[in-house]
Amino acid sequence: MLTIIYDNVVWNKALTPDWGFSCLVETPEQTLLFDAGANGRILLENMKTLKLAPEMVDTVFISHAHWDHTGGLDDFLRLNPVHVFIPASCPVPPHAAKVTRVGSGVKIGEGLYSTGELGGIEQSLVIEKDERAVVVAGCSHPGVDAILNAASGIGKVAMLIGGLHGFNDFHLIEDLDHICPAHCTQYIEEIKHRYPDKYIAAGAGRIIY
């Protein structure tokens, strides 16, 4: 299951919107927090409203060091100091039980992988699902093409979720089954218009699968 906890807009009106991104990825073996939004209070309040206890998380995955993805990290780790995977260029967070600095692609857990740090700035999460790959991106600073190319080593990419910034090379997502642009994505309406059958609306509280 993948649940968006923190986003610029809300799917669940009981939650608080804010500029930033975070989602929870639950597999039978692992519960992973992807990014931590900009504000720890909002992150933890949204989790509480969604009945997602911080203690259920065993791994944190940080896509990149920008404030709108790491601002809530310290508050979260004070409650639950788990293993944190960060890109090699990211400052080491205090309060973590263990920190792994990711350079090249690495396995995070059963069916969970990092693309490795791309462009010297950002890693994306790759989830193996039904022999396909689901990619979760923080802001896509290295470029969607580089991210999809790295993820394709895990399996054929079926879905892309997360921030895409000014991405407009729309042909790159033609072969995806689903696209869920969130957070900083500039051309959400254009993606929705071009690919209505693939488009999934994001927003805090949205359960993607």
Backbone as ProteinMPNN parsed JSONL, in Angstrom:
{"seq_chain_A": "MLTIIYDNVVWNKALTPDWGFSCLVETPEQTLLFDAGANGRILLENMKTLKLAPEMVDTVFISHAHWDHTGGLDDFLRLNPVHVFIPASCPVPPHAAKVTRVGSGVKIGEGLYSTGELGGIEQSLVIEKDERAVVVAGCSHPGVDAILNAASGIGKVAMLIGGLHGFNDFHLIEDLDHICPAHCTQYIEEIKHRYPDKYIAAGAGRIIY", "coords_chain_A": {"N_chain_A": [[0.845, -1.195, 0.0], [0.483, 2.261, -0.741], [0.451, 5.371, 0.63], [-0.195, 8.773, 0.409], [1.033, 11.189, 2.515], [1.772, 13.823, 2.882], [1.42, 16.726, 1.067], [1.108, 19.336, -1.429], [-1.538, 19.784, -1.871], [-4.706, 18.489, -0.693], [-6.248, 15.284, -0.538], [-7.844, 14.121, 1.287], [-9.93, 15.956, 3.187], [-9.655, 16.378, 5.882], [-7.044, 16.617, 6.441], [-3.945, 18.544, 6.537], [-2.789, 20.703, 4.049], [0.428, 21.411, 2.593], [3.414, 22.894, 1.279], [5.458, 20.494, 0.063], [6.492, 17.025, 0.377], [5.61, 13.698, 1.248], [5.292, 10.205, 1.697], [3.868, 7.019, 2.654], [5.025, 3.769, 2.405], [3.922, 0.553, 2.425], [4.776, -2.771, 2.778], [4.552, -6.402, 2.923], [6.803, -7.037, 4.416], [7.985, -4.693, 5.336], [7.808, -1.263, 6.455], [7.954, 1.824, 5.14], [8.909, 5.187, 5.283], [8.786, 7.63, 2.941], [10.536, 10.432, 2.343], [9.913, 13.48, 4.272], [8.326, 15.718, 4.279], [7.894, 19.302, 4.826], [7.447, 20.261, 7.367], [7.489, 19.227, 10.632], [5.395, 19.135, 12.528], [3.047, 19.233, 10.957], [3.434, 16.935, 9.406], [3.337, 14.871, 11.388], [0.81, 15.332, 12.515], [-0.854, 14.873, 10.294], [-0.273, 12.168, 9.892], [-1.32, 11.129, 12.277], [-4.062, 11.721, 11.957], [-4.603, 10.055, 9.82], [-4.376, 7.692, 11.074], [-1.883, 6.479, 11.199], [0.698, 5.329, 12.838], [3.778, 6.67, 13.985], [5.5, 4.765, 15.04], [5.128, 2.462, 13.586], [6.737, 2.587, 11.412], [9.721, 1.38, 9.973], [11.825, 2.118, 8.403], [13.335, 4.952, 6.903], [13.387, 6.821, 3.937], [15.114, 9.162, 2.228], [14.775, 11.364, -0.402], [16.165, 13.635, -1.372], [18.081, 16.497, -0.221], [16.598, 18.856, 0.101], [14.639, 21.348, 1.814], [11.842, 21.009, 1.807], [11.456, 18.361, 1.787], [12.795, 17.287, 3.852], [12.245, 18.681, 6.136], [10.539, 17.774, 8.165], [11.907, 15.691, 9.262], [13.641, 15.538, 11.575], [11.824, 15.855, 13.745], [10.273, 13.577, 13.37], [12.2, 11.516, 13.693], [12.941, 11.87, 16.335], [10.834, 10.753, 17.653], [10.862, 8.189, 16.625], [13.604, 6.683, 16.093], [14.821, 5.456, 13.473], [16.361, 3.397, 10.86], [17.877, 5.239, 8.334], [17.965, 5.983, 4.927], [19.907, 7.897, 2.869], [20.733, 10.07, 0.082], [24.125, 10.238, -1.11], [25.078, 12.858, -1.115], [23.661, 14.171, 0.803], [23.263, 15.811, 3.967], [24.041, 14.145, 7.043], [21.426, 13.021, 9.057], [20.629, 13.917, 12.452], [19.739, 11.86, 15.291], [18.968, 9.477, 14.033], [18.867, 5.888, 14.104], [20.539, 4.443, 12.512], [22.427, 5.261, 9.619], [22.49, 5.075, 6.152], [24.417, 5.989, 3.497], [23.722, 6.55, 0.233], [25.175, 5.803, -2.803], [25.537, 4.371, -5.43], [22.979, 2.273, -7.002], [20.925, 0.397, -4.746], [19.65, -2.289, -2.72], [16.912, -1.807, -0.633], [15.149, -3.2, 0.881], [13.016, -6.128, 0.958], [11.839, -6.253, -2.219], [12.136, -3.52, -2.479], [13.973, -0.782, -3.671], [16.72, 1.493, -4.224], [17.335, 3.893, -6.754], [19.872, 4.73, -6.688], [22.021, 7.55, -6.123], [21.355, 10.088, -8.332], [22.574, 12.396, -10.721], [24.069, 13.68, -8.817], [22.461, 14.56, -6.732], [19.908, 13.401, -6.057], [17.969, 10.548, -5.078], [15.683, 8.007, -6.148], [12.872, 5.979, -5.209], [12.279, 2.581, -5.902], [9.772, 0.273, -6.346], [9.103, -3.092, -6.38], [6.434, -4.597, -7.907], [4.103, -6.941, -8.678], [5.801, -8.042, -10.631], [6.547, -5.801, -11.981], [7.692, -2.359, -12.023], [7.267, 0.244, -9.714], [7.768, 3.633, -9.414], [8.84, 6.047, -7.124], [9.292, 9.411, -6.85], [11.007, 12.252, -5.54], [11.46, 15.05, -6.361], [12.416, 14.858, -8.915], [14.805, 16.024, -9.849], [17.147, 15.035, -11.224], [16.125, 14.467, -13.706], [13.402, 13.018, -15.418], [13.854, 11.116, -17.376], [16.383, 10.009, -16.712], [15.77, 8.891, -14.238], [13.741, 6.983, -14.833], [15.196, 5.351, -16.524], [17.164, 4.323, -14.789], [15.501, 2.959, -13.01], [14.435, 0.997, -14.619], [16.127, -1.115, -14.579], [15.252, -2.706, -12.552], [12.742, -3.568, -13.289], [10.111, -3.468, -15.79], [8.829, -0.261, -15.959], [5.848, 0.614, -14.489], [4.417, 2.571, -13.181], [4.656, 5.991, -12.164], [5.183, 8.111, -9.497], [4.927, 11.169, -7.724], [6.929, 14.203, -7.3], [7.587, 16.187, -10.153], [8.597, 18.535, -11.054], [9.433, 20.817, -13.637], [8.954, 19.037, -15.715], [8.371, 18.186, -19.063], [8.703, 16.48, -21.175], [6.766, 14.689, -22.491], [6.502, 12.336, -23.921], [8.027, 10.464, -22.668], [6.52, 9.23, -20.74], [4.586, 7.827, -21.99], [4.443, 5.036, -22.188], [3.87, 4.173, -19.673], [1.659, 2.647, -17.266], [0.314, 4.093, -15.342], [0.316, 7.438, -14.046], [1.128, 9.603, -11.48], [1.307, 12.64, -10.747], [2.671, 14.907, -8.402], [3.048, 17.322, -5.691], [5.578, 19.406, -6.59], [5.115, 19.437, -9.296], [4.857, 21.039, -12.358], [3.265, 20.875, -14.648], [0.76, 19.565, -14.222], [-1.947, 19.701, -15.078], [-1.657, 19.549, -17.838], [-0.56, 16.984, -18.135], [-2.695, 15.49, -17.142], [-4.619, 16.115, -19.085], [-3.457, 15.06, -21.443], [-3.138, 12.363, -20.834], [-5.563, 10.995, -19.787], [-6.488, 8.458, -19.058], [-4.388, 7.32, -17.769], [-3.757, 8.993, -15.719], [-3.55, 9.713, -12.258], [-4.889, 11.395, -9.585], [-3.122, 13.198, -7.096], [-2.438, 14.137, -3.676], [-2.613, 14.794, -0.177], [-3.484, 12.105, 1.85], [-4.396, 10.456, -0.118], [-4.699, 7.156, -1.191], [-2.771, 5.233, -3.173], [-2.382, 2.639, -4.142]], "CA_chain_A": [[0.0, 0.0, 0.0], [1.19, 3.541, -0.759], [-0.427, 6.446, 1.08], [0.422, 10.102, 0.451], [0.818, 11.81, 3.824], [2.112, 15.254, 2.857], [1.432, 17.225, -0.311], [0.662, 20.73, -1.56], [-2.998, 19.746, -1.849], [-5.205, 17.349, 0.077], [-7.301, 14.404, -1.038], [-8.681, 13.995, 2.473], [-10.063, 17.333, 3.668], [-9.311, 16.449, 7.302], [-5.599, 16.787, 6.534], [-3.403, 19.881, 6.289], [-1.889, 20.791, 2.897], [1.604, 22.26, 2.764], [4.404, 22.662, 0.227], [6.368, 19.425, 0.448], [6.013, 15.7, -0.008], [5.946, 12.5, 2.009], [4.323, 9.124, 1.568], [4.177, 5.8, 3.389], [4.997, 2.559, 1.581], [3.786, -0.624, 3.275], [4.881, -4.085, 2.154], [4.431, -7.411, 3.983], [8.036, -7.14, 5.205], [8.616, -3.425, 5.699], [7.03, -0.03, 6.371], [8.96, 2.824, 4.786], [8.498, 6.578, 5.099], [9.515, 8.288, 1.856], [10.608, 11.868, 2.604], [9.3, 13.869, 5.545], [7.663, 17.002, 4.159], [8.61, 20.513, 5.244], [7.11, 20.669, 8.727], [7.27, 18.04, 11.443], [4.072, 19.154, 13.16], [2.051, 18.859, 9.95], [3.662, 15.527, 9.079], [2.861, 13.996, 12.46], [-0.642, 15.501, 12.637], [-1.484, 14.158, 9.184], [-0.151, 10.737, 10.187], [-2.28, 10.806, 13.342], [-5.404, 11.74, 11.367], [-4.705, 8.863, 8.971], [-4.169, 6.522, 11.943], [-0.589, 5.889, 10.864], [1.57, 5.6, 13.982], [5.204, 6.727, 13.643], [6.183, 3.548, 15.494], [4.989, 1.381, 12.607], [7.763, 2.787, 10.381], [11.024, 0.811, 10.316], [12.841, 2.658, 7.504], [13.071, 6.244, 6.253], [14.097, 6.994, 2.668], [15.124, 10.584, 1.869], [15.115, 11.486, -1.825], [17.205, 14.651, -1.501], [18.258, 17.273, 1.008], [15.854, 20.115, 0.128], [13.876, 21.536, 3.047], [10.455, 20.569, 1.703], [11.463, 16.895, 1.863], [13.513, 16.889, 5.068], [11.902, 19.565, 7.254], [9.883, 17.035, 9.243], [12.68, 14.489, 9.595], [14.116, 15.531, 12.963], [10.69, 15.6, 14.636], [9.894, 12.171, 13.236], [13.24, 10.644, 14.254], [12.921, 11.982, 17.798], [9.82, 9.798, 18.106], [11.166, 6.845, 16.139], [14.935, 6.8, 15.474], [15.002, 4.26, 12.649], [17.395, 3.373, 9.822], [17.59, 6.236, 7.301], [18.738, 5.929, 3.686], [20.018, 9.228, 2.283], [21.718, 10.159, -1.003], [25.472, 10.5, -0.59], [25.313, 14.3, -0.987], [22.758, 14.708, 1.828], [23.814, 15.83, 5.325], [23.595, 13.045, 7.9], [20.469, 13.523, 10.046], [20.784, 13.456, 13.832], [18.668, 11.062, 15.91], [18.723, 8.201, 13.356], [19.543, 4.732, 14.682], [21.575, 4.061, 11.549], [22.325, 6.016, 8.371], [23.18, 4.539, 4.98], [24.582, 6.986, 2.433], [23.562, 5.802, -1.015], [25.82, 6.302, -4.013], [24.957, 3.603, -6.536], [21.736, 1.593, -6.682], [21.05, -0.538, -3.626], [18.406, -2.872, -2.223], [16.507, -1.239, 0.65], [14.439, -4.275, 1.566], [12.397, -7.051, 0.015], [11.037, -5.569, -3.224], [12.339, -2.072, -2.404], [15.306, -0.463, -4.165], [17.071, 2.862, -4.596], [17.977, 4.066, -8.064], [21.174, 5.336, -6.467], [22.002, 9.011, -6.275], [21.471, 10.488, -9.737], [22.847, 13.816, -10.904], [24.724, 14.239, -7.644], [21.51, 15.263, -5.871], [18.63, 12.797, -5.672], [17.653, 9.149, -5.338], [14.261, 7.681, -6.196], [12.526, 4.66, -4.697], [11.683, 1.66, -6.87], [9.024, -0.778, -5.662], [8.731, -4.229, -7.221], [5.03, -4.945, -7.683], [3.56, -7.777, -9.756], [6.863, -8.179, -11.632], [6.756, -4.507, -12.622], [8.334, -1.39, -11.137], [6.609, 1.499, -9.363], [8.822, 4.583, -9.052], [8.439, 7.205, -6.327], [10.31, 10.46, -7.007], [10.789, 13.418, -4.69], [11.317, 16.23, -7.222], [12.923, 14.522, -10.262], [15.874, 16.938, -10.257], [18.068, 14.473, -12.226], [15.404, 14.272, -14.959], [12.56, 11.821, -15.439], [14.488, 10.115, -18.237], [17.432, 9.335, -15.941], [15.129, 8.11, -13.178], [13.095, 5.817, -15.44], [16.253, 4.48, -17.038], [17.747, 3.617, -13.644], [14.496, 2.059, -12.44], [14.144, -0.096, -15.558], [16.962, -2.256, -14.222], [14.485, -3.526, -11.608], [11.621, -4.134, -14.034], [9.417, -2.505, -16.65], [8.186, 0.728, -15.092], [4.408, 0.683, -14.713], [3.821, 3.754, -12.554], [5.536, 7.022, -11.617], [4.48, 8.896, -8.487], [5.722, 12.155, -7.005], [7.216, 15.516, -7.865], [8.232, 16.154, -11.473], [9.026, 19.907, -11.377], [9.029, 21.341, -14.944], [8.98, 17.964, -16.712], [7.415, 18.294, -20.173], [9.013, 15.503, -22.231], [5.654, 13.802, -22.17], [6.636, 11.041, -24.585], [8.715, 9.53, -21.769], [5.563, 8.531, -19.877], [3.546, 7.217, -22.822], [4.362, 3.593, -21.984], [3.487, 3.856, -18.3], [0.245, 2.346, -17.032], [-0.262, 5.151, -14.511], [1.184, 8.557, -13.672], [0.533, 10.346, -10.369], [2.16, 13.807, -10.491], [2.348, 15.52, -7.114], [3.948, 18.315, -5.105], [6.156, 20.514, -7.356], [4.907, 19.236, -10.732], [4.342, 22.266, -12.963], [2.32, 20.639, -15.747], [-0.212, 18.54, -13.831], [-3.143, 19.758, -15.932], [-1.269, 19.068, -19.165], [-0.445, 15.521, -18.031], [-4.069, 14.991, -17.001], [-5.286, 16.272, -20.384], [-2.862, 14.17, -22.434], [-3.211, 10.95, -20.445], [-6.646, 10.879, -18.804], [-6.651, 7.077, -18.601], [-3.225, 6.974, -16.947], [-3.588, 9.989, -14.661], [-4.098, 9.524, -10.911], [-4.736, 12.62, -8.796], [-2.402, 13.045, -5.836], [-3.016, 14.866, -2.557], [-2.439, 14.14, 1.118], [-4.583, 11.207, 2.177], [-4.709, 9.574, -1.245], [-4.101, 5.823, -1.234], [-2.539, 5.009, -4.601], [-2.698, 1.22, -4.407]], "C_chain_A": [[0.883, 1.249, 0.0], [0.195, 4.655, -0.445], [0.34, 7.763, 1.091], [0.034, 10.769, 1.771], [0.899, 13.331, 3.738], [2.18, 15.696, 1.405], [0.92, 18.661, -0.305], [-0.852, 20.85, -1.5], [-3.425, 18.522, -1.046], [-6.245, 16.579, -0.724], [-8.345, 14.221, 0.066], [-8.739, 15.364, 3.147], [-9.785, 17.475, 5.167], [-7.818, 16.696, 7.516], [-5.192, 18.219, 6.208], [-2.508, 19.856, 5.057], [-0.691, 21.673, 3.228], [2.589, 21.917, 1.657], [5.42, 21.628, 0.717], [5.779, 18.088, 0.051], [6.49, 14.646, 0.978], [4.878, 11.457, 1.731], [4.799, 7.914, 2.356], [4.006, 4.614, 2.458], [4.978, 1.363, 2.522], [3.859, -1.886, 2.428], [4.711, -5.122, 3.267], [5.638, -7.451, 4.921], [8.498, -5.825, 5.824], [7.609, -2.281, 5.612], [8.01, 1.125, 6.262], [8.32, 4.192, 4.633], [9.394, 7.203, 4.039], [9.414, 9.79, 2.058], [9.761, 12.251, 3.824], [8.621, 15.229, 5.489], [8.518, 18.148, 4.685], [8.487, 20.808, 6.728], [6.755, 19.435, 9.55], [5.9, 17.995, 12.083], [3.0, 18.705, 12.186], [2.197, 17.388, 9.575], [3.038, 14.615, 10.127], [1.359, 14.124, 12.676], [-1.372, 14.773, 11.516], [-1.409, 12.652, 9.4], [-1.175, 10.318, 11.242], [-3.701, 10.749, 12.795], [-5.644, 10.507, 10.508], [-4.541, 7.568, 9.754], [-2.927, 5.73, 11.534], [0.389, 6.262, 11.98], [3.022, 5.675, 13.535], [5.945, 5.439, 13.978], [6.075, 2.395, 14.503], [6.075, 1.447, 11.531], [9.078, 2.162, 10.84], [12.161, 1.362, 9.466], [12.393, 4.027, 7.005], [13.972, 6.353, 5.033], [13.987, 8.466, 2.293], [15.6, 10.725, 0.427], [16.241, 12.491, -2.046], [17.101, 15.624, -0.33], [17.414, 18.535, 1.093], [14.855, 20.139, 1.287], [12.46, 20.976, 2.987], [10.324, 19.044, 1.672], [12.119, 16.392, 3.142], [13.094, 17.675, 6.308], [11.261, 18.855, 8.433], [10.701, 15.886, 9.794], [13.11, 14.45, 11.058], [12.988, 15.216, 13.938], [10.271, 14.138, 14.57], [10.906, 11.266, 13.936], [13.342, 10.761, 15.771], [11.905, 11.003, 18.392], [10.202, 8.364, 17.765], [12.496, 6.87, 15.388], [15.33, 5.554, 14.681], [16.199, 4.4, 11.704], [16.987, 4.329, 8.7], [18.538, 6.044, 6.125], [18.727, 7.316, 3.058], [20.93, 9.172, 1.063], [23.057, 10.623, -0.448], [25.74, 11.982, -0.35], [24.53, 14.937, 0.152], [23.445, 14.741, 3.193], [23.231, 14.693, 6.169], [22.636, 13.589, 8.96], [20.826, 13.051, 11.451], [19.605, 12.564, 14.22], [18.397, 9.733, 15.207], [19.481, 7.079, 14.054], [20.714, 4.303, 13.812], [21.35, 4.88, 10.296], [23.126, 5.296, 7.297], [23.215, 5.618, 3.914], [24.643, 6.233, 1.11], [24.278, 6.515, -2.155], [25.209, 5.633, -5.226], [23.7, 2.889, -6.056], [21.927, 0.533, -5.612], [19.67, -1.076, -3.255], [18.121, -2.314, -0.836], [15.862, -2.307, 1.524], [13.821, -5.174, 0.521], [11.473, -6.289, -0.94], [11.173, -4.064, -3.227], [13.787, -1.746, -2.758], [15.471, 1.049, -4.305], [17.661, 2.858, -5.998], [19.459, 4.379, -7.914], [21.049, 6.84, -6.639], [22.273, 9.367, -7.734], [21.724, 11.989, -9.809], [23.502, 14.48, -9.709], [23.789, 14.892, -6.657], [20.4, 14.389, -5.314], [18.596, 11.306, -5.991], [16.134, 8.996, -5.399], [14.065, 6.257, -5.693], [11.88, 3.84, -5.802], [11.057, 0.504, -6.095], [8.699, -1.871, -6.674], [7.304, -4.618, -6.895], [4.514, -5.705, -8.895], [4.521, -7.849, -10.94], [7.053, -6.917, -12.475], [7.407, -3.579, -11.599], [7.443, -0.163, -10.956], [7.697, 2.436, -8.849], [8.215, 5.737, -8.257], [9.587, 8.208, -6.362], [9.979, 11.632, -6.092], [10.508, 14.665, -5.505], [11.804, 15.996, -8.647], [13.977, 15.504, -10.754], [16.823, 16.33, -11.289], [17.445, 14.311, -13.609], [14.633, 12.967, -14.939], [13.188, 10.731, -16.295], [15.547, 9.331, -17.48], [16.836, 8.435, -14.866], [14.5, 6.844, -13.75], [14.124, 4.835, -15.974], [16.887, 3.672, -15.907], [16.777, 2.588, -13.075], [14.228, 0.857, -13.33], [15.035, -1.305, -15.323], [16.282, -3.189, -13.237], [13.346, -4.235, -12.323], [11.005, -3.067, -14.912], [8.62, -1.55, -15.77], [6.716, 0.866, -15.472], [3.804, 1.985, -14.207], [4.913, 4.68, -12.037], [4.709, 7.923, -10.718], [5.429, 9.951, -7.932], [5.945, 13.441, -7.761], [8.015, 15.427, -9.149], [8.739, 17.528, -11.905], [8.553, 20.32, -12.782], [9.04, 20.309, -16.058], [7.921, 18.179, -17.79], [7.797, 17.425, -21.369], [8.005, 14.367, -22.131], [5.748, 12.431, -22.834], [7.294, 10.004, -23.678], [7.744, 8.738, -20.901], [4.457, 7.842, -20.668], [3.363, 5.73, -22.546], [4.022, 3.201, -20.555], [2.01, 3.493, -18.233], [-0.431, 3.485, -16.284], [0.789, 6.21, -14.213], [0.452, 9.37, -12.602], [1.444, 11.521, -10.025], [1.71, 14.547, -9.233], [3.258, 16.714, -6.852], [4.34, 19.427, -6.083], [5.875, 20.44, -8.853], [4.22, 20.448, -11.352], [3.199, 22.0, -13.936], [1.326, 19.53, -15.418], [-1.409, 18.535, -14.771], [-2.844, 19.257, -17.341], [-1.15, 17.544, -19.174], [-1.831, 14.896, -17.943], [-4.804, 15.034, -18.333], [-4.769, 15.268, -21.412], [-3.118, 12.696, -22.131], [-4.313, 10.723, -19.408], [-6.819, 9.464, -18.257], [-5.5, 6.613, -17.715], [-3.145, 7.815, -15.677], [-4.277, 9.572, -13.36], [-3.839, 10.806, -10.131], [-4.033, 12.311, -7.484], [-3.141, 13.804, -4.737], [-2.852, 14.082, -1.269], [-3.69, 13.344, 1.479], [-4.947, 10.246, 1.069], [-3.967, 8.248, -1.087], [-3.992, 5.44, -2.703], [-2.789, 3.559, -4.977], [-2.666, 0.458, -3.095]], "O_chain_A": [[1.915, 1.281, 0.671], [-0.779, 4.854, -1.17], [1.4, 7.862, 1.709], [-1.147, 10.893, 2.094], [0.176, 14.039, 4.44], [2.911, 15.112, 0.605], [0.372, 19.138, 0.689], [-1.385, 21.893, -1.124], [-2.619, 17.637, -0.758], [-7.019, 17.157, -1.487], [-9.549, 14.173, -0.187], [-7.723, 15.873, 3.621], [-9.69, 18.597, 5.665], [-7.381, 16.953, 8.638], [-5.981, 19.002, 5.678], [-1.559, 19.073, 5.008], [-0.794, 22.58, 4.053], [2.605, 20.793, 1.155], [6.151, 21.872, 1.677], [4.7, 18.022, -0.538], [7.615, 14.694, 1.474], [3.705, 11.785, 1.551], [5.98, 7.795, 2.685], [2.973, 4.468, 1.803], [5.897, 1.175, 3.319], [3.097, -2.049, 1.476], [4.725, -4.759, 4.443], [5.517, -7.85, 6.08], [9.317, -5.834, 6.743], [6.679, -2.318, 4.807], [8.798, 1.376, 7.174], [7.313, 4.342, 3.941], [10.609, 7.296, 4.215], [8.328, 10.361, 1.955], [8.991, 11.439, 4.337], [8.364, 15.835, 6.529], [9.708, 17.983, 4.954], [9.317, 21.519, 7.292], [5.835, 18.692, 9.208], [5.297, 16.925, 12.175], [2.14, 17.895, 12.532], [1.202, 16.676, 9.441], [2.296, 13.693, 9.79], [0.696, 13.135, 12.987], [-2.392, 14.127, 11.755], [-2.372, 11.936, 9.125], [-1.817, 9.276, 11.112], [-4.461, 9.838, 13.127], [-6.754, 9.976, 10.47], [-4.562, 6.479, 9.179], [-2.92, 4.499, 11.524], [0.851, 7.401, 12.044], [3.464, 4.818, 12.77], [6.896, 5.064, 13.294], [6.855, 1.446, 14.576], [6.304, 0.468, 10.821], [9.508, 2.389, 11.971], [13.33, 1.113, 9.758], [11.214, 4.236, 6.72], [15.158, 6.024, 5.084], [12.885, 8.966, 2.064], [16.687, 10.267, 0.074], [17.166, 12.231, -2.816], [16.151, 15.576, 0.451], [17.508, 19.243, 2.096], [14.306, 19.111, 1.685], [11.932, 20.518, 4.0], [9.223, 18.507, 1.547], [12.012, 15.213, 3.479], [13.54, 17.368, 7.413], [11.417, 19.283, 9.576], [10.25, 15.178, 10.694], [12.954, 13.42, 11.714], [13.161, 14.41, 14.852], [9.953, 13.53, 15.592], [10.527, 10.361, 14.679], [13.793, 9.822, 16.425], [12.094, 10.491, 19.495], [9.906, 7.437, 18.518], [12.513, 7.059, 14.171], [16.083, 4.709, 15.165], [16.939, 5.383, 11.748], [15.877, 4.237, 8.177], [19.754, 5.954, 6.298], [17.663, 7.852, 2.749], [21.816, 8.32, 1.002], [23.111, 11.318, 0.567], [26.537, 12.332, 0.52], [24.713, 16.12, 0.441], [24.143, 13.79, 3.546], [22.064, 14.332, 6.017], [22.987, 14.518, 9.688], [21.275, 11.919, 11.632], [18.589, 12.537, 13.526], [17.649, 8.917, 15.747], [20.595, 7.279, 14.537], [21.747, 3.856, 14.311], [20.207, 5.166, 9.94], [24.29, 4.949, 7.501], [22.173, 6.105, 3.477], [25.513, 5.387, 0.902], [24.015, 7.685, -2.435], [24.449, 6.255, -5.967], [23.387, 2.892, -4.866], [22.953, -0.146, -5.568], [18.656, -0.407, -3.451], [18.988, -2.342, 0.037], [16.016, -2.311, 2.745], [14.071, -5.007, -0.672], [10.45, -5.747, -0.521], [10.406, -3.382, -3.906], [14.717, -2.349, -2.221], [14.498, 1.783, -4.479], [18.388, 1.942, -6.38], [20.217, 4.307, -8.881], [20.088, 7.335, -7.229], [23.301, 8.988, -8.295], [21.147, 12.759, -9.041], [23.494, 15.705, -9.596], [24.226, 15.689, -5.827], [19.976, 14.613, -4.18], [19.111, 10.857, -7.015], [15.396, 9.762, -4.778], [14.98, 5.435, -5.746], [11.037, 4.34, -6.547], [11.72, -0.156, -5.295], [8.087, -1.602, -7.708], [6.987, -4.932, -5.747], [4.491, -5.175, -10.006], [4.115, -7.734, -12.096], [7.649, -6.965, -13.551], [7.643, -3.967, -10.455], [6.932, 0.395, -11.927], [8.461, 2.075, -7.953], [7.212, 6.326, -8.659], [10.708, 7.901, -5.958], [8.81, 11.963, -5.894], [9.449, 15.276, -5.368], [11.619, 16.859, -9.505], [14.042, 15.79, -11.949], [17.276, 17.057, -12.174], [18.153, 14.046, -14.58], [15.144, 11.938, -14.499], [13.069, 9.548, -15.976], [15.604, 8.106, -17.594], [17.342, 7.341, -14.615], [14.701, 5.754, -13.215], [13.937, 3.621, -15.883], [17.118, 2.472, -16.053], [17.177, 1.485, -12.704], [13.831, -0.198, -12.836], [14.741, -2.398, -15.808], [16.688, -4.343, -13.097], [13.021, -5.377, -11.998], [11.341, -1.888, -14.791], [7.828, -1.984, -14.933], [6.379, 1.189, -16.611], [2.798, 2.454, -14.738], [5.948, 4.235, -11.543], [3.665, 8.434, -11.122], [6.603, 9.667, -7.695], [5.251, 13.74, -8.732], [8.997, 14.688, -9.232], [9.259, 17.67, -13.012], [7.367, 20.18, -13.082], [9.127, 20.671, -17.231], [6.737, 18.335, -17.491], [7.267, 17.616, -22.463], [8.335, 13.246, -21.743], [5.141, 11.47, -22.361], [7.137, 8.802, -23.892], [8.105, 7.683, -20.38], [3.5, 7.33, -20.086], [2.251, 5.213, -22.655], [3.897, 2.013, -20.255], [1.206, 3.966, -19.036], [-1.589, 3.813, -16.544], [1.984, 5.924, -14.136], [-0.695, 9.774, -12.792], [2.266, 11.418, -9.115], [0.519, 14.782, -9.029], [4.111, 17.067, -7.667], [3.524, 20.3, -6.377], [6.347, 21.29, -9.607], [3.134, 20.838, -10.926], [2.271, 22.802, -14.041], [1.079, 18.652, -16.244], [-1.839, 17.471, -15.216], [-3.687, 18.612, -17.964], [-1.593, 16.892, -20.119], [-2.107, 13.889, -18.596], [-5.529, 14.099, -18.676], [-5.552, 14.69, -22.166], [-3.292, 11.883, -23.039], [-4.034, 10.307, -18.284], [-7.25, 9.29, -17.118], [-5.628, 5.624, -16.993], [-2.544, 7.404, -14.685], [-5.429, 9.138, -13.361], [-2.697, 11.253, -10.029], [-4.306, 11.298, -6.841], [-4.334, 14.079, -4.861], [-2.941, 12.854, -1.264], [-4.808, 13.855, 1.416], [-5.723, 9.316, 1.285], [-2.754, 8.227, -0.876], [-5.003, 5.334, -3.398], [-3.356, 3.285, -6.035], [-2.901, -0.75, -3.077]]}, "name": "protein", "num_of_chains": 1, "seq": "MLTIIYDNVVWNKALTPDWGFSCLVETPEQTLLFDAGANGRILLENMKTLKLAPEMVDTVFISHAHWDHTGGLDDFLRLNPVHVFIPASCPVPPHAAKVTRVGSGVKIGEGLYSTGELGGIEQSLVIEKDERAVVVAGCSHPGVDAILNAASGIGKVAMLIGGLHGFNDFHLIEDLDHICPAHCTQYIEEIKHRYPDKYIAAGAGRIIY"}
